[in-house]
Amino acid sequence: MPLVEFKEKNSTIIKSRTLSNVQMELIKLYSTDLEYDDLMEVKKKLANHFAQKAINEADNIWDQKEMSADTIEDWLNEN
């Protein structure tokens, strides 16, 4: 399988043997160049999506473990 090589802005080269399912979908979806502002909007929306998923999961764990502000205070005072 050939290597797929990507060169980022800071000249970092990332080599990968395969693309993930999300990479393939994004390549298909955006097979033409986007304007810079549109690209930044897509990046922001993706980042916000995954940030919200992480927040939701943290909230679920918080609720499941019946955590409170006291829990955080206890953690802060641990040695």
JOVENKA-V355941 format. One record per backbone hydrogen bond with DSSP energy under -1.0 kcal/mol. NH is the residue of the N-H (numbers start at 1). CO is the residue of the C=O. Records with the same first field share a line. If there is no record, write none. Layout:
NH = CO + CO
//
This chain:
4 = 16
6 = 14
8 = 12
11 = 8
14 = 6
16 = 4
24 = 20
25 = 21
26 = 22
27 = 23
28 = 24
29 = 25
30 = 26
39 = 35
40 = 36
41 = 37
42 = 38
43 = 39
44 = 40
45 = 41
46 = 42
47 = 43
48 = 44
49 = 45
50 = 46
51 = 47
52 = 48
53 = 49
54 = 50
55 = 51
56 = 52
57 = 53
58 = 54
59 = 55
60 = 56
61 = 57
62 = 58
63 = 59
64 = 60
65 = 61
66 = 63
67 = 62
72 = 68
73 = 69
74 = 70
75 = 71
76 = 72
77 = 73
78 = 75
//
